[in-house]
Amino acid sequence: MKLKGAIIGISGYGNVHYTDLIQYCKDGRIEFVGATVINREQEQEKCALLESMGCKIYDDYKVMLKDLSGKIDFCSIPTGILHHKDMTIEALRRKINVLVEKPAAPDMESVQAMQLAEKEANCFAAVGFQYNYQESTARVKEAILSGKIGRILHLKGLCLWPRNSSYYARNNWSGKMTFNGLTVNDAPFSNATAHYLMLLLFFAGMTMDTGAEPVRVTGRLFRANPGIESCDAAELHYILEDGTPLDYSCSHSCRMEKGPILKVIGEKGEIVWTPKMAEIRTANGTEVITVATEQTVIRGSMWEAFFDKLSGGKRFITTLELAGLHSKAVDLAFRDIPVQTVENVEIITGADNSFRYVIPGFEQVLLEQFDAPVDGAAIL
């Protein structure tokens, strides 16, 4: 039997989920039953295609979920961070399983409310941390748990991704802490580079399906762009539940682009992960694991796992519990580290009259910290 589904939002990043799911419809794998579209006048072509498939278009997601309760297997929620909690809870309350985009929610209070709804509904929500679903990620996790690099001493991550003014103008909540009374907590580590902080937390987990909980954090949060409420650069030093340090640094207010690059440093070796390959380096040599780079392939692994779970299978998914570790890391950072406004910033203007802010010297500090040796690590 075909799985029956719905989607909330088909514009912005919603177009990515829409495009994926349309292809699964054309392949005969699923059936689109409903779609919430609040800007139909801008999406007439997509709406016409959906309706030609027998999909009903709604302008209110609550009306859609009430109407389709008991009639569909899942709902895709590729909406803004601030809406994840309410939309996921509403779907679960209607006994509809969910795939919600990453991050699960902007804070732990929201994740816990989603988990309660999940438990009461006896349904499930999967989270779109797509790298968690990859075969390459499972192989890295197997290498860690099998002891190839020995006991983990330190985890590190670095992602320098310059973003200009158009990035923050793409929606009405980008760079905000709250919007219309809803928590957003938008920042480089909570949104654009969230996949990589999540991966580090996942790699540190004691079993194949779990991650490690961050319990403390120190560091620095900087705001170079005066037009945002949140930060656009972060240097974060976490301590995990077993005492292992995890350092994660990221910036949109930088000159160079570098990363993401992750390191899992052990007593007998280290693993270096990038979006192209993961290298397991030990005294016996280097094992290379290819990481999928084609986005449709990466997302395909996520959808296949989700569909398998909907069909009663046992494939790994990123649960709210696992994704909640990332939300906990975000919560800790904003609770314990004040955002500092940078006064002496550089402004770089692009050929298209866009502009971006740069914190002088900060990226060099992050690079030096990332490359600094770790006590007790194997000398390879």
C-alpha positions in Angstrom: 0.0 0.0 0.0 1.1 3.5 -0.7 1.9 5.7 2.2 -0.4 8.8 2.4 1.0 12.1 3.5 0.7 15.9 3.7 3.0 18.8 3.9 3.0 22.2 5.6 4.6 24.8 3.4 6.0 24.4 -0.2 8.1 27.6 -0.4 11.5 28.4 0.9 13.1 25.2 2.3 9.6 23.7 2.0 10.3 23.5 -1.7 13.0 21.0 -1.0 10.7 18.6 0.8 8.0 19.3 -1.8 10.3 18.4 -4.7 11.5 15.2 -2.9 8.0 14.1 -2.1 6.6 14.9 -5.6 9.2 12.5 -7.0 8.2 9.8 -4.6 4.6 10.3 -5.8 5.7 10.0 -9.4 7.6 6.8 -8.4 4.4 5.4 -6.9 5.8 5.2 -3.4 3.5 7.7 -1.7 0.3 9.7 -2.3 0.0 13.4 -1.5 -3.4 13.9 0.2 -3.1 17.5 1.6 -0.8 20.5 1.5 -1.0 23.8 3.5 -0.1 26.7 1.3 -0.5 30.2 2.7 0.8 31.9 -0.5 -1.1 30.2 -3.2 -0.9 33.2 -5.5 2.9 32.7 -5.6 2.7 29.0 -5.9 0.0 28.5 -8.5 2.0 26.0 -10.6 2.8 23.7 -7.7 -0.7 23.9 -6.4 -2.1 22.9 -9.8 0.2 19.9 -9.9 -0.8 18.8 -6.4 -4.5 19.2 -7.2 -4.0 17.2 -10.4 -2.7 14.4 -8.2 -5.8 14.5 -6.0 -4.2 16.6 -3.3 -6.4 19.1 -1.4 -4.9 22.6 -0.8 -5.5 24.2 2.6 -4.6 27.7 3.8 -4.5 26.7 7.5 -2.5 23.8 8.8 -4.7 23.1 11.8 -7.7 22.8 9.5 -5.8 20.4 7.3 -4.6 18.2 10.2 -8.1 18.0 11.7 -9.6 17.1 8.3 -6.9 14.5 7.5 -6.8 12.8 10.9 -7.1 9.1 10.4 -6.6 9.5 6.7 -2.9 9.9 6.3 0.3 8.3 7.6 2.6 11.3 7.9 3.0 15.0 7.7 6.2 16.8 6.5 7.0 20.0 8.4 9.7 21.9 6.6 8.8 25.3 8.2 10.7 27.9 10.3 12.3 26.9 13.6 9.7 28.9 15.6 6.8 26.8 14.3 8.2 23.3 14.8 6.8 22.8 18.2 3.2 23.9 17.6 2.9 22.2 14.2 4.5 18.9 15.4 2.3 18.8 18.5 -0.9 19.5 16.5 0.0 16.7 14.0 0.8 14.2 16.8 -2.4 15.2 18.6 -4.3 14.2 15.4 -2.5 10.8 15.4 -0.3 11.7 12.5 3.4 10.8 12.4 5.8 13.6 11.6 9.1 14.4 9.9 10.1 17.9 11.1 13.1 19.8 9.7 16.1 20.4 11.9 16.5 21.6 14.5 13.8 19.9 16.4 12.9 23.1 18.2 14.7 26.2 19.5 14.8 25.1 23.1 14.4 22.1 25.4 11.1 23.2 26.8 9.7 22.9 23.3 11.3 19.5 22.7 9.9 18.1 25.9 6.4 19.3 25.0 6.8 17.6 21.6 8.0 14.4 23.4 5.0 14.4 25.7 2.6 14.7 22.7 4.5 11.9 20.9 4.0 9.6 24.0 0.3 10.5 24.4 -0.4 9.9 20.7 1.6 6.7 20.4 3.0 8.1 17.2 6.5 9.3 16.3 8.3 12.3 15.1 11.6 12.1 13.2 13.9 15.0 12.8 15.6 16.1 9.6 19.2 15.9 10.8 20.0 14.3 7.5 23.7 13.4 8.1 22.6 11.2 11.0 20.9 8.9 8.6 23.9 8.3 6.3 25.7 4.9 6.0 29.0 6.8 6.4 27.9 8.2 9.7 27.0 4.7 10.9 30.5 3.4 9.8 32.2 6.2 11.8 30.1 5.4 14.8 30.9 1.7 14.5 34.6 2.6 14.4 34.4 4.7 17.5 32.4 2.1 19.5 34.7 -0.8 18.4 37.6 1.0 20.0 39.6 1.8 16.8 40.7 5.1 18.1 40.6 4.2 21.8 38.8 6.2 24.4 37.5 9.6 23.2 39.6 12.4 24.7 38.1 15.4 22.8 35.7 16.3 20.1 36.1 19.4 17.9 34.2 21.1 15.2 34.8 24.1 13.0 32.6 25.8 10.4 33.3 29.2 8.9 30.5 30.1 6.5 30.4 33.8 5.5 26.8 35.0 5.1 25.8 38.4 3.7 22.8 40.7 4.2 20.5 38.7 1.9 20.9 35.7 4.2 19.3 37.6 7.0 16.6 39.1 4.7 15.3 35.8 3.5 12.6 35.6 6.1 11.1 37.5 9.0 12.7 35.5 11.9 16.3 35.1 10.7 18.8 36.3 13.3 16.2 36.8 15.9 15.8 35.4 19.5 12.0 35.7 19.5 9.4 36.7 16.9 5.8 37.4 17.5 6.1 36.0 21.0 7.6 32.7 19.8 11.2 31.6 20.7 13.5 31.4 17.7 17.1 31.3 19.0 18.4 31.5 15.4 22.2 31.4 15.3 24.9 29.7 13.2 25.1 26.7 15.6 21.4 26.4 16.0 20.4 26.6 12.3 22.8 26.9 9.4 25.6 24.7 10.9 23.4 22.7 13.3 24.0 19.4 11.4 27.7 19.4 12.5 27.2 20.1 16.2 24.6 17.4 16.1 27.0 15.0 14.5 29.6 15.6 17.2 27.0 14.9 19.9 25.9 11.8 18.0 29.5 10.5 17.6 30.0 10.8 21.4 27.0 8.6 22.2 27.6 5.2 23.9 25.4 3.2 21.5 24.7 3.2 17.8 21.4 5.0 18.2 22.2 7.5 21.0 24.2 10.7 21.5 25.9 12.4 24.5 24.2 15.1 26.5 26.0 18.4 27.0 25.9 19.5 30.7 28.0 22.6 30.8 29.3 25.3 28.4 31.6 28.2 28.4 32.7 30.3 25.5 31.9 33.5 23.6 28.9 34.6 21.5 29.5 37.6 19.2 27.1 39.9 17.2 28.9 41.7 14.4 25.8 42.4 12.4 23.9 45.3 14.2 20.7 44.3 12.4 20.2 41.0 14.3 19.2 40.2 17.8 21.1 36.9 18.1 24.8 36.2 17.5 26.6 35.5 14.2 29.7 34.0 15.6 30.3 31.5 18.4 33.1 29.8 20.3 31.6 27.0 22.4 33.3 24.7 24.9 31.0 22.0 26.2 31.5 19.3 28.8 29.5 16.2 28.0 27.8 14.0 30.6 30.8 11.7 30.9 33.2 14.6 31.3 34.5 14.6 27.7 35.1 18.1 26.2 33.5 19.1 23.0 34.5 22.3 21.3 32.4 23.8 18.5 33.1 27.1 16.7 31.2 28.6 13.9 30.8 32.0 12.2 28.9 33.9 9.6 30.9 37.1 10.2 34.1 35.8 8.7 36.3 36.5 5.7 37.2 33.0 4.7 35.1 29.9 4.1 36.4 26.8 5.8 34.6 23.6 6.9 32.7 22.0 8.2 35.4 19.8 9.6 35.0 17.6 12.7 37.5 15.7 14.7 37.0 12.9 17.2 40.3 12.5 19.0 41.1 9.3 20.9 44.0 7.8 22.8 44.9 5.6 19.8 44.0 7.7 16.8 41.5 10.2 15.5 38.6 10.5 13.0 38.4 13.6 10.8 35.0 14.1 9.1 34.2 16.4 6.2 31.2 16.5 3.9 33.2 14.5 1.3 35.0 11.9 3.4 35.8 10.6 6.9 39.3 9.5 7.7 40.0 7.1 10.5 43.7 7.6 11.4 45.5 5.2 13.6 49.1 3.8 13.9 48.0 1.1 11.4 47.3 3.7 8.7 44.3 5.6 7.4 40.9 4.2 6.5 38.8 6.4 4.2 35.0 6.4 4.3 33.3 8.2 1.4 30.6 10.6 2.5 27.7 11.2 0.1 27.8 14.7 -1.4 24.7 14.7 -3.6 21.9 16.3 -1.6 19.2 14.2 -3.1 21.1 11.1 -2.1 21.7 12.5 1.4 18.0 13.3 1.9 17.0 10.1 0.2 18.6 8.1 3.1 16.5 10.2 5.5 13.2 9.6 3.6 13.9 5.9 3.2 14.4 5.5 6.9 11.3 7.5 7.6 9.2 5.5 5.2 10.6 2.3 6.7 9.6 3.4 10.2 6.1 4.3 8.9 5.8 0.8 7.5 6.7 -0.9 10.7 10.4 -1.3 10.0 13.4 -1.0 12.4 15.7 1.4 10.6 17.4 4.2 12.6 15.7 7.6 12.7 16.7 10.7 14.5 14.3 10.8 17.4 13.2 13.8 19.4 15.3 12.4 22.2 18.5 12.4 20.0 17.7 15.7 18.3 17.0 17.2 21.7 20.6 17.0 22.6 21.3 19.6 20.0 18.5 21.8 21.4 20.0 21.3 24.9 23.3 22.6 23.6 21.6 25.6 22.1 19.7 26.2 25.4 22.9 26.0 27.4 24.8 28.5 25.2 22.1 31.2 25.3 21.5 30.7 29.0 25.1 30.8 30.2 26.9 33.0 27.6 26.0 36.6 27.0 26.0 37.9 23.4 28.7 40.5 23.0 28.3 43.3 20.4 31.4 43.8 18.3 32.2 47.4 17.8 35.2 47.4 15.4 33.9 45.3 12.5 34.9 45.3 8.9 32.2 45.7 6.3 32.7 43.9 2.9 30.4 45.0 0.1 29.7 42.6 -2.8 29.3 43.3 -6.5 25.5 43.0 -6.1 25.5 45.7 -3.3 25.0 43.0 -0.6 27.3 43.4 2.4 28.6 41.3 5.2 30.3 41.9 8.5 33.7 40.5 9.6 35.1 40.2 13.1 38.8 41.1 12.6 41.1 38.2 13.7 38.4 36.0 15.2 38.6 33.3 12.6 42.4 33.0 13.1 41.8 32.4 16.8 39.3 29.7 16.0 41.7 28.0 13.5 44.5 28.0 16.0 42.2 26.5 18.7 41.0 23.8 16.3 44.5 22.8 15.3 45.9 22.8 18.9 47.1 19.4 20.1 45.2 17.4 22.7 46.9 16.0 25.7 47.1 12.2 25.7 46.2 11.9 22.0 48.1 9.4 19.8 51.1 10.8 17.9 50.5 9.6 14.3 
